[in-house]
């Protein structure tokens, strides 16, 4: 799990076999393997010229085991009262008969075996995740003792994957995205896995913008990568990443859209085990050391990993993978995601996927109204359902559950998180969150 060697040594190294740590001697062997992971095989990217050597890599060949890590540990507070701590947004059915997490697994099943799909969640939600995904091996659902943001979750997932195969290539995907063009998504993801397996690059999937969105971060794409010199042809265009941009103003978003050189940052990443641990070693050495320890623990089995995580996970720095790695690494390329995509961050986003009446009201449930417009109504009550009646109400959110009701202005929907914290602090209502 040390940094990758030079291109010359990478081409001549012998494969590293999966470690089996069943004794103190075996544990010592695991530590030695971890030190020498840099010697495991990884195909390189051949530069077009000396001038573009760092900006235009070319796929040269190679392969790896494919894994998918789905991040499913969020609390989804902006979707309260339907979303709760034990059953957050990704575990509820807001659209369709399957939860967002179940849909995320369904999307990748044609690409990887079920044994290679891992879910990183938290200890509180792990039981519900296993209940919803009985087809996955129990040990593939990993519960974080506490939340430490996405970099720690990525390092944990990599440690578990690496304990199974140090030649693995893995995709890290959020659990709560809405994607209808599943065939298009799988094509892009498959190509991204192929590129990450062949070369020492980090791949992120960027979404073609459909409008000047100010709620997403952006990826500035540079030169296009040349076609592979060997292996199967790729249908997805890839570009060198110039920089990552935080959520812009409307004026900047319009500028990005007009340029054609920016993509939405969807938080989807693909890399090989070696490339990721190399990046951790270079940019986050403390996290890299933790990943080494989790690797050794995972090689001994899920119980040992659980024990180690309980002891040290609360001490891990809290940092996102974007800040920790993506904005620092120089070997990042972006896959051009031309499939439909949405990130449901709050109730107003749900209206984009619900049928609306002539006045723009989007509803799940029985609604009768007079002069009401542009409202979102979501009725998830399971008993005693009655019609919801509105008069003269505009631009509001109305959500009903069996034990709580939310009424909010659409423009103030981000403050629902503040409401949840206030309820949590009140002994009378803490059980509602």
NUKEPA-955494 format. One record per residue: x, y, z of N, C-alpha, C in turn; residue in one letter; residue number from 1. Coordinates in steps of 0.1 Angstrom, whole numbers, plus 2048, in hexadecimal, padded with zeros to 3 digits. Layout:
REM NUKEPA-955494
n.u_n.v_n.w_ca.u_ca.v_ca.w_c.u_c.v_c.w_rest_nr
X_Y_Z_X_Y_Z_X_Y_Z_A_NUM
...
This chain:
REM NUKEPA-955494
n.u_n.v_n.w_ca.u_ca.v_ca.w_c.u_c.v_c.w_rest_nr
808_7F4_800_800_800_800_808_80D_800_X_1
815_80B_7FC_81E_817_7FA_81B_81D_7EC_X_2
821_829_7E9_81F_82F_7DC_824_825_7D1_X_3
81E_827_7C5_821_820_7BA_830_822_7B6_X_4
836_818_7B0_844_81A_7AC_845_821_79E_X_5
851_823_799_852_828_78C_84C_81F_782_X_6
849_825_776_843_81D_76B_84B_811_768_X_7
858_812_769_861_807_765_85F_7FB_76F_X_8
85F_7FE_77C_85D_7F3_786_84F_7EE_785_X_9
845_7F6_782_837_7F2_782_835_7E7_777_X_10
83D_7E8_76C_83B_7DF_761_842_7D2_763_X_11
84C_7D1_76D_853_7C5_76E_850_7BE_77B_X_12
847_7C4_784_845_7BE_791_83C_7B1_78F_X_13
83D_7A8_799_835_79C_79A_828_79F_7A1_X_14
81D_798_79D_811_79A_7A4_811_797_7B3_X_15
80A_7A0_7BA_809_79D_7C9_7FD_795_7CC_X_16
7FE_78A_7D2_7F3_781_7D5_7EB_786_7E1_X_17
7DE_783_7E2_7D6_787_7ED_7DC_781_7FA_X_18
7DE_78A_804_7E4_785_811_7DA_77D_819_X_19
7DE_773_820_7D6_76B_829_7DC_76C_837_X_20
7D7_775_83F_7DD_777_84D_7D6_76F_857_X_21
7DA_763_85A_7D3_75B_864_7DB_758_871_X_22
7E7_75E_872_7F0_75C_87D_7F9_768_87F_X_23
801_769_88A_80A_775_88B_814_775_880_X_24
819_769_87C_822_769_870_81C_76E_864_X_25
80F_769_862_808_76E_856_805_77D_856_X_26
802_782_862_800_790_864_80C_798_860_X_27
818_792_864_825_799_860_826_799_851_X_28
822_78E_84B_823_78D_83C_81A_797_836_X_29
80E_799_83C_805_7A3_836_80B_7B1_837_X_30
812_7B4_842_818_7C1_843_823_7C3_839_X_31
82A_7B8_836_835_7B9_82C_82F_7BB_81E_X_32
824_7B4_81B_81D_7B6_80E_818_7C4_80D_X_33
812_7CA_818_80E_7D8_817_819_7E1_814_X_34
825_7DE_819_830_7E7_816_834_7E6_807_X_35
831_7DB_801_835_7D9_7F3_82A_7D8_7E9_X_36
81F_7DD_7ED_814_7DE_7E3_818_7E6_7D7_X_37
821_7F0_7D9_825_7F8_7CE_82B_7EF_7C3_X_38
82F_7E3_7C6_835_7DA_7BC_82B_7D2_7B4_X_39
81E_7D4_7B8_814_7CC_7B1_812_7D2_7A3_X_40
80D_7CA_799_80D_7CE_78B_802_7D9_789_X_41
806_7E3_781_7FC_7ED_77D_800_7F2_76F_X_42
7F8_7F2_766_7FB_7F7_758_7FD_806_759_X_43
805_80B_750_808_819_750_801_821_745_X_44
801_82E_746_7FB_837_73B_807_83C_734_X_45
807_83A_727_812_83F_71E_80F_84D_71A_X_46
818_857_71D_816_865_719_817_866_709_X_47
80F_870_704_80F_873_6F6_81C_879_6F2_X_48
821_882_6FB_82E_888_6F8_834_88D_706_X_49
840_891_706_846_895_713_83E_8A1_719_X_50
83A_8AA_710_833_8B6_714_826_8B3_71B_X_51
81F_8A8_716_812_8A4_71C_812_898_724_X_52
81E_894_729_81F_888_730_817_887_73D_X_53
815_893_743_80D_893_750_7FE_896_74D_X_54
7FB_899_741_7ED_89E_73F_7E5_895_735_X_55
7EC_88C_72D_7E5_885_724_7E9_876_723_X_56
7E6_86F_72E_7EA_861_72E_7E2_858_725_X_57
7E7_84D_721_7E1_844_717_7E0_836_71E_X_58
7D5_830_71D_7D4_822_722_7DD_819_71A_X_59
7E4_810_722_7ED_807_71B_7E9_7F8_71D_X_60
7E2_7F5_727_7DE_7E7_729_7DD_7E4_738_X_61
7D9_7D7_73A_7D8_7D2_748_7CA_7CF_74C_X_62
7C8_7C9_758_7BB_7C6_75D_7BB_7C5_76C_X_63
7AF_7C4_772_7AF_7C2_780_7A1_7BD_784_X_64
79F_7B8_790_792_7B4_795_78A_7C1_797_X_65
77D_7C0_794_774_7CB_796_76C_7CA_7A2_X_66
76B_7D5_7AA_763_7D7_7B6_75C_7E4_7B5_X_67
750_7E4_7BC_749_7F1_7BE_746_7F3_7CC_X_68
74A_7FF_7D1_747_803_7DF_73C_80D_7DF_X_69
731_80B_7E6_726_814_7E6_726_81B_7F4_X_70
727_828_7F3_727_830_800_719_833_804_X_71
715_82D_810_707_82E_814_706_831_823_X_72
70E_83B_828_70E_83D_836_708_84B_83A_X_73
702_852_830_6FD_85F_834_6F0_85F_83C_X_74
6EC_86A_842_6E0_86B_84A_6D4_870_842_X_75
6D6_877_837_6CB_87C_82F_6C2_885_836_X_76
6C7_88E_83F_6BF_896_847_6B6_8A0_840_X_77
6B9_8A4_834_6B1_8AD_82C_6A4_8A7_827_X_78
6A3_899_828_697_892_824_68F_88E_831_X_79
692_894_83C_689_892_848_67B_897_845_X_80
670_891_84A_66F_886_854_66F_878_84E_X_81
670_877_841_670_869_83B_67D_862_83E_X_82
688_86A_83C_696_865_83F_699_866_84E_X_83
69D_85B_854_6A1_85B_862_6AF_855_863_X_84
6B4_856_86F_6C2_851_872_6C4_843_86E_X_85
6BA_83A_872_6BC_82C_86F_6B7_828_861_X_86
6AF_831_85B_6AA_82E_84D_6AB_83B_846_X_87
6B7_83F_842_6B9_84C_83B_6B5_84B_82C_X_88
6B7_856_825_6B3_858_818_6B6_84C_80F_X_89
6C3_847_810_6C7_83C_807_6C0_82F_809_X_90
6B9_82E_815_6B3_821_818_6A4_822_818_X_91
69E_82D_813_690_82E_812_68B_82F_803_X_92
67F_82C_801_679_82C_7F3_673_839_7F0_X_93
67A_843_7EB_675_84F_7E7_670_84F_7D8_X_94
677_847_7D0_673_846_7C2_673_837_7BE_X_95
667_832_7BB_667_824_7B7_665_81A_7C3_X_96
667_80D_7C0_665_803_7CA_671_7FE_7D1_X_97
67D_804_7CD_68A_800_7D2_690_80C_7D9_X_98
697_80B_7E3_69E_816_7EA_6AA_81A_7E0_X_99
6AF_826_7E3_6BA_82B_7DB_6C6_822_7DB_X_100
6C9_81C_7E7_6D4_813_7E9_6D2_806_7E0_X_101
6C6_801_7E1_6C3_7F5_7D9_6C4_7F8_7CA_X_102
6C0_804_7C6_6C1_808_7B8_6D0_809_7B4_X_103
6D8_80E_7BD_6E6_810_7BA_6ED_802_7B8_X_104
6E9_7F8_7C0_6EE_7EB_7BF_6E9_7E5_7B2_X_105
6DC_7E7_7AF_6D7_7E1_7A2_6DE_7E6_796_X_106
6E3_7F3_796_6EA_7F9_78B_6F7_7F2_788_X_107
6FE_7EE_792_70C_7E9_790_70C_7DA_790_X_108
701_7D3_792_702_7C4_793_706_7BE_785_X_109
703_7C4_77A_707_7BE_76D_717_7BF_76B_X_110
71D_7C8_773_72B_7CB_771_735_7C3_77A_X_111
730_7C0_786_739_7B9_790_730_7AE_797_X_112
737_7A4_79C_730_79A_7A3_72B_79F_7B1_X_113
720_79A_7B6_71B_79F_7C3_726_79E_7CE_X_114
72E_794_7CD_739_793_7D8_743_79F_7D7_X_115
743_7A6_7CC_74C_7B2_7CB_745_7BF_7CC_X_116
739_7BF_7D2_732_7CC_7D5_732_7CE_7E4_X_117
738_7D9_7E8_739_7DC_7F7_731_7E8_7FA_X_118
72B_7E8_805_724_7F4_80A_72A_7F9_817_X_119
72E_806_816_734_80D_822_729_815_828_X_120
724_811_834_719_819_83A_71E_81C_849_X_121
714_81E_852_718_820_860_712_815_868_X_122
717_814_874_713_809_87D_704_808_880_X_123
6FE_814_880_6F0_815_883_6E7_810_877_X_124
6EC_812_86B_6E4_80E_85F_6E8_801_859_X_125
6F3_7FA_85E_6F8_7EE_858_6ED_7E3_858_X_126
6E5_7E1_862_6DB_7D7_863_6D1_7D9_858_X_127
6CC_7E5_856_6C2_7E8_84C_6C8_7E6_83E_X_128
6D5_7EA_83C_6DB_7E8_82F_6DB_7D9_82C_X_129
6DF_7D0_835_6E0_7C2_833_6D2_7BC_831_X_130
6C8_7C2_837_6BA_7BD_835_6B5_7C0_827_X_131
6B9_7CC_822_6B5_7D0_814_6BD_7C9_809_X_132
6C9_7C5_80D_6D2_7BE_803_6D6_7B0_807_X_133
6CC_7A7_809_6D0_79A_80D_6D8_792_803_X_134
6D9_797_7F7_6E1_790_7ED_6F0_792_7EF_X_135
6F4_79D_7F6_702_79F_7F9_707_797_805_X_136
713_793_804_719_78C_810_719_796_81C_X_137
716_791_827_715_799_833_721_7A1_836_X_138
72D_79C_833_739_7A3_836_73C_7AE_82C_X_139
734_7AF_821_735_7BA_817_72F_7C7_81C_X_140
727_7C6_827_721_7D2_82C_72A_7D6_838_X_141
730_7E1_837_73A_7E6_841_735_7F2_848_X_142
733_7F2_855_72E_7FD_85D_739_805_863_X_143
73A_812_860_743_81A_867_73E_81D_875_X_144
747_81C_87F_743_81F_88D_73E_82D_88F_X_145
744_837_888_740_845_888_743_84A_87A_X_146
73C_855_876_73F_85B_869_74B_863_869_X_147
754_861_85F_760_868_85E_762_86E_84F_X_148
757_870_849_756_876_83B_75C_86C_831_X_149
75C_870_825_75E_867_81A_76C_861_818_X_150
777_869_81C_784_863_81A_786_857_823_X_151
782_857_82F_783_84C_838_77B_840_833_X_152
76F_843_82E_767_838_828_76D_832_81C_X_153
773_83A_813_77B_835_808_787_82C_80C_X_154
78E_831_815_79A_82A_81A_796_81C_820_X_155
78B_81C_827_785_810_82D_781_806_822_X_156
77A_80B_819_776_802_80E_781_7FD_806_X_157
78B_805_804_797_800_7FD_79F_7F6_805_X_158
79F_7F7_812_7A6_7ED_81A_79F_7E0_819_X_159
792_7E0_819_78B_7D3_818_78C_7CD_80A_X_160
78C_7D5_800_78E_7D0_7F2_79C_7CB_7F1_X_161
7A6_7D3_7F6_7B4_7CF_7F4_7B7_7C2_7FB_X_162
7B0_7BF_806_7B2_7B3_80E_7AE_7A7_805_X_163
7A5_7A9_7FC_7A0_79F_7F3_7A8_79E_7E6_X_164
7AD_7A9_7E1_7B5_7A9_7D5_7BC_7B6_7D4_X_165
7CA_7B5_7D4_7D2_7C1_7D3_7D3_7C6_7C5_X_166
7CD_7BF_7BB_7CD_7C3_7AD_7BF_7C8_7AA_X_167
7B7_7CB_7B4_7A9_7CF_7B1_7A8_7DD_7AB_X_168
79E_7E0_7A4_79A_7ED_7A0_78C_7EF_7A5_X_169
789_7FB_7AB_77C_7FD_7B2_776_80A_7AE_X_170
768_80A_7AD_760_816_7AC_75A_81A_7B9_X_171
75A_826_7BC_754_82B_7C9_748_834_7C4_X_172
73C_830_7C8_730_836_7C4_727_83A_7CF_X_173
720_845_7CF_716_849_7D9_70A_840_7D7_X_174
702_83F_7E2_6F7_836_7E2_6EA_83D_7DE_X_175
6EA_84A_7DD_6DD_851_7DC_6DB_859_7CF_X_176
6E2_854_7C4_6E0_85B_7B8_6D4_856_7B0_X_177
6CE_85E_7A7_6C3_85A_79F_6C9_859_790_X_178
6C9_84D_78B_6CE_84B_77D_6C4_842_776_X_179
6BE_847_76B_6B5_83F_763_6BB_837_758_X_180
6C5_83D_752_6CC_837_746_6D7_82E_74C_X_181
6D2_822_750_6DC_819_757_6E6_813_74D_X_182
6E2_811_741_6EB_80B_737_6F6_815_734_X_183
6F3_822_733_6FD_82C_731_706_82E_73C_X_184
700_82D_748_708_82E_755_712_822_755_X_185
70E_816_753_717_80B_753_722_80B_749_X_186
71F_811_73D_729_812_733_734_81B_738_X_187
731_827_73D_73B_830_742_742_82A_74E_X_188
73B_823_757_742_81E_763_74B_812_75F_X_189
747_80A_755_750_7FF_750_75C_805_74A_X_190
75B_80F_742_767_815_73B_770_81B_746_X_191
76A_821_750_772_828_75B_77A_81D_762_X_192
773_812_765_77A_807_76C_786_802_764_X_193
783_801_756_78E_7FC_74D_79A_806_74D_X_194
797_813_74C_7A2_81D_74C_7AA_81C_75A_X_195
7A2_81C_765_7A9_81B_772_7B1_80F_774_X_196
7AD_804_76E_7B4_7F7_76F_7C1_7F7_767_X_197
7C1_7FE_75C_7CC_7FE_753_7D7_808_756_X_198
7D4_813_75D_7DE_81D_75F_7DD_823_76D_X_199
7E8_82B_770_7E9_830_77E_7E2_83E_77E_X_200
7D4_83D_77C_7CC_84A_77D_7C1_848_786_X_201
7BC_853_78B_7AF_853_792_7A5_858_789_X_202
79A_851_788_78F_855_77F_783_85A_787_X_203
77E_865_783_771_86A_788_767_86B_77D_X_204
75B_868_780_750_869_775_749_877_777_X_205
74A_87F_76C_744_88C_76C_738_88C_763_X_206
72E_893_768_721_893_760_720_89F_757_X_207
71C_89D_74B_71A_8A8_742_70F_8B1_747_X_208
712_8BE_74A_708_8C7_74F_6FC_8C9_746_X_209
6F0_8CA_74B_6E4_8CD_743_6DF_8DB_746_X_210
6E5_8E2_74F_6E1_8EF_753_6EC_8F5_75C_X_211
6EB_902_75F_6F4_909_768_6F1_906_776_X_212
6F4_8FA_77B_6F0_8F6_788_6FA_8FC_792_X_213
6F5_902_79D_6FE_908_7A7_6FF_8FF_7B3_X_214
6F8_8F4_7B4_6F8_8EB_7BF_703_8E0_7BE_X_215
70A_8DF_7B3_714_8D4_7B2_722_8DA_7B0_X_216
72C_8D3_7B4_73A_8D6_7B1_73C_8D3_7A2_X_217
747_8D8_79C_74A_8D6_78E_758_8D1_78C_X_218
75A_8CA_781_767_8C5_77D_76B_8CC_770_X_219
776_8D2_770_77B_8D9_764_784_8CE_75C_X_220
77F_8CB_750_786_8C1_748_790_8C7_73E_X_221
79B_8C0_73C_7A5_8C5_733_7A6_8BD_727_X_222
7B2_8B9_723_7B5_8B2_717_7AE_8A4_717_X_223
7A9_8A0_70B_7A4_893_70A_7AF_888_70A_X_224
7AC_87C_710_7B5_871_710_7B5_86A_703_X_225
7C0_867_6FD_7C0_85F_6F0_7BA_852_6F2_X_226
7B7_84B_6E8_7B1_83E_6E8_7BB_834_6ED_X_227
7B6_829_6F3_7BF_81F_6F8_7C8_819_6ED_X_228
7D4_816_6F1_7DD_810_6E7_7DB_801_6E6_X_229
7D5_7FB_6F0_7D2_7ED_6F0_7C6_7EA_6F8_X_230
7C0_7DE_6F6_7B4_7DB_6FD_7A8_7E0_6F6_X_231
79C_7DE_6FD_790_7E2_6F7_78F_7F1_6F5_X_232
787_7F5_6EB_785_803_6E9_77B_809_6F3_X_233
77D_815_6F7_774_81B_701_76A_824_6FA_X_234
75D_823_6FF_753_82B_6F9_751_839_700_X_235
757_83A_70C_756_846_714_762_84F_712_X_236
760_85C_70F_76B_865_70E_771_868_71D_X_237
77E_869_71D_785_86C_72A_78E_879_728_X_238
78E_881_732_796_88D_732_79F_88F_73E_X_239
7AA_896_73D_7B2_899_748_7AA_8A4_750_X_240
7AA_8A2_75E_7A4_8AC_766_7AD_8B7_769_X_241
7A9_8C3_767_7B1_8CF_769_7AF_8D4_778_X_242
7A3_8D4_77D_7A0_8D8_78B_792_8D4_78E_X_243
790_8D4_79B_782_8D2_7A1_77E_8E0_7A6_X_244
771_8E3_7A4_76C_8F0_7A7_760_8EF_7B1_X_245
760_8F7_7BB_755_8F6_7C5_748_8FC_7BF_X_246
73D_8FA_7C6_730_8FF_7C1_731_90D_7BC_X_247
72E_910_7B0_730_91E_7AA_724_927_7AC_X_248
726_934_7A9_71B_93D_7A8_713_93A_79B_X_249
708_940_79A_700_93D_78D_707_942_781_X_250
70E_94E_782_715_953_777_721_94A_773_X_251
728_945_77D_733_93B_77A_72D_92E_774_X_252
722_92A_779_71C_91D_774_718_91F_766_X_253
713_92A_762_70F_92D_754_71C_92D_74B_X_254
726_933_751_733_933_749_739_925_747_X_255
738_91D_751_73D_90F_750_735_907_746_X_256
727_909_746_71F_902_73D_722_906_72E_X_257
724_913_72C_727_918_71F_734_913_719_X_258
73E_911_722_74B_90D_71E_74C_8FF_718_X_259
743_8F6_71E_744_8E8_71A_74F_8E0_720_X_260
757_8E6_729_762_8E0_72F_761_8DC_73D_X_261
754_8DD_742_752_8DA_750_747_8CF_751_X_262
749_8C7_75C_740_8BC_75F_73B_8BD_76D_X_263
730_8B8_770_72B_8B8_77E_733_8AD_786_X_264
737_8B0_792_73E_8A6_79A_734_89E_7A1_X_265
733_891_79D_729_888_7A2_72E_880_7AE_X_266
73A_882_7B2_73F_87A_7BD_741_86B_7BA_X_267
744_868_7AE_746_85A_7AA_755_859_7A6_X_268
75C_84F_7AC_76A_84E_7AA_76E_840_7A7_X_269
778_83E_79F_77D_831_79B_78C_830_79B_X_270
792_826_7A1_7A0_825_7A2_7A4_817_7A5_X_271
7B1_814_7A3_7B6_807_7A7_7BA_808_7B6_X_272
7BB_7FC_7BC_7BF_7FC_7CA_7CD_802_7CC_X_273
7D6_7FF_7C3_7E4_805_7C3_7E4_814_7C1_X_274
7DC_819_7B7_7DC_827_7B5_7D6_82F_7C1_X_275
7CB_82A_7C7_7C5_831_7D2_7CE_831_7DE_X_276
7D4_826_7E1_7DD_826_7ED_7EA_82E_7EA_X_277
7EE_82F_7DE_7F9_837_7DA_7F5_846_7DD_X_278
7E9_84A_7D9_7E4_857_7DB_7E3_85A_7EA_X_279
7DE_851_7F2_7DC_853_800_7EA_855_807_X_280
7F4_84D_802_801_84E_808_807_85C_805_X_281
804_861_7F9_80A_86E_7F5_803_87A_7FC_X_282
7F6_879_7FC_7EE_885_800_7E8_884_80E_X_283
7E6_878_813_7E0_876_820_7E7_86B_828_X_284
7F3_86D_82C_7FB_862_832_7F5_85C_83E_X_285
7EE_864_846_7E8_85E_852_7DC_855_84E_X_286
7D5_859_844_7CA_850_83F_7D0_844_839_X_287
7DB_845_832_7E2_83A_82C_7E6_82F_836_X_288
7EB_834_841_7EF_82B_84C_7E3_824_852_X_289
7D8_82B_854_7CC_825_859_7C7_81A_84F_X_290
7C8_81D_842_7C4_814_838_7CC_807_838_X_291
7D9_809_83B_7E2_7FD_83D_7DD_7F4_848_X_292
7DA_7FA_853_7D5_7F3_85F_7C8_7EC_85C_X_293
7BF_7F3_855_7B2_7EC_852_7B4_7E1_848_X_294
7BD_7E3_83F_7C0_7D8_835_7C4_7CB_83D_X_295
7CE_7CD_846_7D3_7C2_84E_7C7_7BB_856_X_296
7BF_7C4_85C_7B3_7BF_863_7A9_7B7_85A_X_297
7A6_7BD_84F_79D_7B7_846_7A2_7AA_841_X_298
7AF_7A8_83F_7B5_79C_83B_7B2_791_845_X_299
7B0_794_851_7AD_78A_85C_79E_787_85E_X_300
796_78F_857_788_78D_858_780_798_85D_X_301
772_798_85B_76A_7A4_85E_769_7A7_86D_X_302
76B_79C_876_76A_79F_884_776_7A7_889_X_303
782_7A3_883_78E_7AB_887_78D_7B9_882_X_304
788_7BB_876_787_7C8_870_77D_7D0_879_X_305
772_7CB_87D_769_7D2_886_76F_7D6_893_X_306
777_7CE_899_77E_7D1_8A5_788_7DD_8A3_X_307
790_7DC_899_799_7E7_896_792_7F4_893_X_308
788_7F4_88B_780_800_888_77B_806_895_X_309
775_7FE_89E_76F_803_8AA_77A_80A_8B2_X_310
786_806_8B2_791_80B_8BA_796_819_8B4_X_311
797_819_8A7_79F_825_8A1_797_82E_898_X_312
78B_829_893_784_832_889_780_83F_88F_X_313
77C_840_89B_779_84E_8A1_784_858_8A1_X_314
791_853_8A0_79C_85B_8A0_7A0_860_892_X_315
79A_85A_888_79E_85D_87A_79A_86C_876_X_316
7A2_873_86F_79E_881_86B_791_880_862_X_317
789_88B_864_77D_88C_85C_77F_895_850_X_318
780_88F_844_783_897_838_77C_890_82C_X_319
778_898_823_772_892_817_77C_88D_80D_X_320
779_883_805_783_87E_7FB_786_889_7F0_X_321
77C_892_7EE_77F_89D_7E4_78B_8A6_7E9_X_322
78A_8AA_7F6_795_8B3_7FB_7A1_8AB_7FE_X_323
7A0_89E_802_7AB_896_806_7B3_892_7FA_X_324
7AD_88E_7EF_7B4_888_7E4_7B1_88F_7D7_X_325
7A5_890_7D3_7A1_894_7C5_7A7_8A2_7C2_X_326
7A7_8AB_7CB_7AB_8B9_7C8_7BB_8BA_7C8_X_327
7C1_8AF_7CD_7D0_8B0_7CF_7D7_8A7_7C4_X_328
7D0_89C_7C0_7D7_893_7B7_7D8_899_7A9_X_329
7E3_896_7A2_7E6_89B_795_7E2_890_78A_X_330
7DF_884_78E_7DC_879_784_7CD_876_783_X_331
7C5_881_783_7B7_87F_782_7B1_881_774_X_332
7A9_878_770_7A2_879_763_793_879_765_X_333
78B_87E_75C_77D_87E_75E_777_877_752_X_334
76E_86E_755_766_867_74B_759_86F_748_X_335
756_870_73C_74B_879_737_73E_871_739_X_336
737_875_744_72A_86E_747_71F_875_740_X_337
71A_86E_735_70F_874_72D_702_86D_730_X_338
700_867_73B_6F4_861_740_6ED_86B_749_X_339
6DF_869_74A_6D8_872_753_6DC_86F_761_X_340
6DC_879_76A_6E0_878_777_6DA_883_780_X_341
6D7_87F_78C_6D2_889_796_6D7_885_7A4_X_342
6DA_88F_7AB_6DE_88D_7B9_6D3_894_7C2_X_343
6CB_88B_7C8_6C0_891_7D0_6C4_895_7DD_X_344
6C7_8A2_7DE_6CD_8A7_7EB_6C3_8AC_7F5_X_345
6B7_8AF_7F0_6AC_8B4_7F9_69F_8B3_7F2_X_346
694_8B6_7FA_686_8B3_7F4_684_8BA_7E7_X_347
688_8C7_7E5_685_8CD_7D8_68A_8C5_7CC_X_348
695_8BE_7CD_69A_8B6_7C2_691_8AB_7BE_X_349
689_8A6_7C8_680_89B_7C5_675_89E_7BB_X_350
671_8AB_7BA_667_8AF_7B0_66B_8AC_7A2_X_351
678_8AC_79F_67D_8A9_792_679_89B_78D_X_352
676_893_796_673_885_793_665_880_796_X_353
65C_889_799_64E_886_79C_645_88D_792_X_354
63A_887_78F_631_88C_786_62B_899_78C_X_355
62A_8A4_784_624_8B0_789_617_8B4_782_X_356
60F_8BB_78A_602_8BF_784_604_8CC_77C_X_357
5F9_8D2_777_5FA_8DE_76F_600_8EA_777_X_358
5FE_8EA_784_604_8F5_78C_612_8F2_791_X_359
618_8E7_78D_625_8E4_792_626_8DD_79F_X_360
61B_8D8_7A4_61B_8D1_7B1_620_8C2_7AE_X_361
62A_8BE_7B6_62E_8B0_7B5_62A_8A9_7C2_X_362
623_89E_7C0_61E_897_7CC_61F_888_7CB_X_363
621_882_7D7_620_874_7DA_615_873_7E5_X_364
609_86E_7E1_5FE_86E_7EA_5F2_875_7E4_X_365
5E7_876_7EB_5DB_87C_7E6_5DA_88A_7EA_X_366
5DB_893_7E0_5DB_8A2_7E3_5CF_8A8_7DB_X_367
5C8_8B1_7E2_5BE_8B9_7DD_5C1_8C8_7E0_X_368
5C1_8D0_7D6_5C6_8DE_7D9_5BD_8E8_7D1_X_369
5BE_8F4_7D6_5B8_900_7CF_5C3_90B_7CF_X_370
5C7_910_7C4_5D1_91A_7C2_5DE_917_7C9_X_371
5E2_90B_7C9_5EF_907_7CE_5F8_904_7C3_X_372
605_908_7C4_60E_906_7B9_61C_903_7BD_X_373
623_8FB_7B6_631_8F8_7B7_635_8F2_7C5_X_374
62C_8EB_7CA_62E_8E4_7D7_633_8D6_7D5_X_375
63A_8D1_7E0_63E_8C3_7E0_636_8BC_7EC_X_376
62F_8B2_7E9_627_8AB_7F3_62B_89C_7F3_X_377
62F_897_7FF_634_889_800_62D_883_80C_X_378
624_87A_809_61C_873_814_621_865_815_X_379
628_862_820_62D_854_822_626_84D_82E_X_380
61B_852_832_613_84C_83D_60F_83E_839_X_381
60F_835_842_60B_827_83F_5FE_824_845_X_382
5F8_82D_84D_5EB_82A_853_5E3_837_853_X_383
5D6_836_852_5CD_841_853_5CF_84C_849_X_384
5D3_848_83D_5D6_853_833_5C9_85A_82F_X_385
5CA_867_82F_5BF_870_82B_5C4_87A_820_X_386
5BB_880_819_5C0_889_80E_5C7_895_815_X_387
5D1_89A_80E_5D8_8A6_812_5D2_8B2_80A_X_388
5CD_8BC_811_5C7_8C7_80A_5CF_8D4_80B_X_389
5D0_8DB_801_5D8_8E8_801_5D0_8F3_7FB_X_390
5D1_8FF_800_5CA_90B_7FB_5D4_916_7FB_X_391
5D7_91B_7EF_5DF_927_7ED_5EE_925_7F2_X_392
5F2_919_7F3_600_916_7F8_609_915_7EB_X_393
614_91C_7EC_61E_91C_7E1_62C_91A_7E5_X_394
633_912_7DD_642_910_7E0_645_90A_7ED_X_395
63D_900_7F2_63F_8FA_7FF_642_8EB_7FE_X_396
647_8E6_809_649_8D8_80A_641_8D2_815_X_397
639_8C8_812_630_8C2_81D_633_8B3_81D_X_398
638_8AE_828_63C_8A0_829_635_89A_835_X_399
62E_88F_834_627_888_83F_62C_87A_840_X_400
62F_877_84D_632_869_851_628_865_85C_X_401
629_859_861_620_855_86C_622_85C_879_X_402
62E_862_87B_631_868_887_636_877_886_X_403
636_87C_87A_63B_88A_879_636_890_86C_X_404
635_89E_86C_631_8A5_861_63B_8B1_85F_X_405
63F_8B3_852_648_8BE_84F_641_8C8_846_X_406
641_8D5_849_63D_8DF_840_649_8E9_83F_X_407
64D_8EB_832_659_8F4_831_658_8FB_823_X_408
65F_907_823_660_90E_816_66B_907_80E_X_409
668_906_801_672_8FF_7F8_67F_907_7F9_X_410
67F_914_7F9_68B_91C_7F9_693_91A_806_X_411
68D_915_811_694_913_81E_696_905_821_X_412
696_8FC_817_697_8EE_819_6A4_8E9_81F_X_413
6AF_8F1_81D_6BC_8ED_822_6BC_8EE_832_X_414
6B2_8F6_837_6B2_8F7_846_6AB_8EC_84D_X_415
6A6_8E2_845_6A0_8D6_84B_6AB_8CF_854_X_416
6B7_8CF_850_6C2_8CA_858_6C2_8D0_866_X_417
6C0_8DD_866_6C0_8E5_873_6B5_8E0_87C_X_418
6A9_8DE_875_69D_8D9_87C_6A0_8CC_882_X_419
6A6_8C3_87B_6A9_8B5_880_6B2_8B6_88C_X_420
6BC_8BF_88C_6C5_8C1_898_6BD_8C6_8A4_X_421
6B4_8CF_8A1_6AC_8D4_8AC_6A3_8C9_8B2_X_422
69D_8C1_8AA_695_8B6_8AF_69E_8AC_8B7_X_423
6AA_8A9_8B2_6B3_8A0_8B9_6B6_8A5_8C7_X_424
6B7_8B2_8C9_6BB_8B7_8D6_6AF_8B8_8E0_X_425
6A3_8B5_8DB_697_8B6_8E3_693_8A7_8E7_X_426
694_8A4_8F4_690_896_8F8_682_891_8F4_X_427
679_89B_8F2_66C_897_8ED_66B_892_8DF_X_428
675_897_8D7_674_894_8C8_680_88D_8C3_X_429
68A_88A_8CB_696_884_8C7_694_876_8BF_X_430
68A_86F_8C3_687_862_8BD_682_864_8AE_X_431
67E_870_8AA_679_872_89D_684_874_892_X_432
691_874_897_69B_877_88D_6A4_86A_88C_X_433
